[in-house]
């Protein structure tokens, strides 16, 4: 039988309290738009998150140029592409 660490339970409770506080701070900081550090509600109430993407310099230039021509952000261009996929 494994001996229970007397600090483990208290550490878990403290971690949960900190996460709850952090969540409330994010909500207060942006009028309820921020869900967590990497997820935000856009103006339409849709949840958005960040993603790191590794692409070539040339592809990045093409994406930025396409976004500029369409009057959108690169994220908007990617969203448009993904929404047209039949998956």
Secondary structure, DSSP 8 states (H G I E B T S, - for coil): -----TTHHHHHHHHHHHHHHHHHHHHHHTTT-EEETTEEE-TTS-EEE-------HHHHHHHHHHHHHHTS-HHHHHHHHHHT---
